[in-house]
Amino acid sequence: MIRLNKVSRAWGDDFALHDIDLEINKGEYFVVLGPTGSGKTLLLELLAGFYMPDRGRIEISGNDMTFLQPEER
């Protein structure tokens, strides 16, 4: 399971993602849709660990991965 709890990321004063809550269960398909600049790529980069959220928590299989580097995930 992948779970995001109140995840936010800002560039300066502008939030790219703000208070995102998301849960994806094992075996589920998940699609990210939205216009250019809506944060789709940033969401995936946060999940992969390429960026760290400014606040909130990212869990993968029940383990807190919020501040782990990509190679540690």
C-alpha positions in Angstrom: 0.0 0.0 0.0 1.1 3.5 -0.7 -0.3 6.3 1.5 0.2 10.0 1.4 -1.1 12.0 4.4 -1.4 15.8 4.1 1.6 16.0 1.7 2.6 19.4 0.5 5.4 20.8 -1.6 6.0 24.5 -2.5 8.4 26.4 -4.6 8.8 29.7 -2.7 5.4 30.9 -1.8 3.5 28.9 -4.4 2.2 25.4 -3.6 2.7 22.8 -6.3 0.9 20.2 -4.2 -1.1 21.1 -1.1 -2.4 18.7 1.6 -2.6 15.7 -0.7 -4.3 12.6 0.8 -4.0 9.4 -1.2 -4.2 5.7 -0.7 -3.3 3.1 -3.3 -3.8 -0.5 -2.3 -1.8 -3.5 -3.5 -3.2 -4.7 -6.9 -5.0 -1.4 -7.7 -4.3 0.6 -10.8 -3.7 4.3 -10.4 -3.8 7.0 -13.1 -2.6 10.6 -12.6 -4.4 13.0 -14.9 -4.3 16.8 -15.1 -3.3 19.8 -17.1 0.3 20.9 -17.6 1.8 22.3 -14.4 -0.8 20.6 -12.1 1.8 18.6 -10.2 1.6 15.1 -11.8 5.3 14.7 -12.2 6.1 16.2 -8.8 3.7 13.7 -7.2 5.6 10.8 -8.7 9.0 12.3 -7.9 7.9 12.6 -4.3 6.9 9.0 -4.2 10.2 8.0 -5.7 12.2 10.1 -3.2 13.7 12.5 -5.8 12.1 15.4 -3.8 11.1 15.6 -0.2 7.8 17.1 0.9 7.7 20.3 2.9 5.2 18.7 5.2 3.1 15.5 5.4 4.0 11.8 5.4 4.6 9.2 2.7 4.2 5.5 3.7 5.0 2.5 1.5 3.9 -0.9 2.9 3.3 0.7 6.3 6.8 2.1 6.5 7.5 5.8 6.8 9.5 6.8 3.6 9.0 10.5 3.9 12.6 11.5 4.1 14.4 8.4 2.7 16.6 8.8 -0.4 15.5 6.9 -3.6 18.1 4.1 -3.0 16.7 3.5 0.5 13.1 2.9 -0.6 
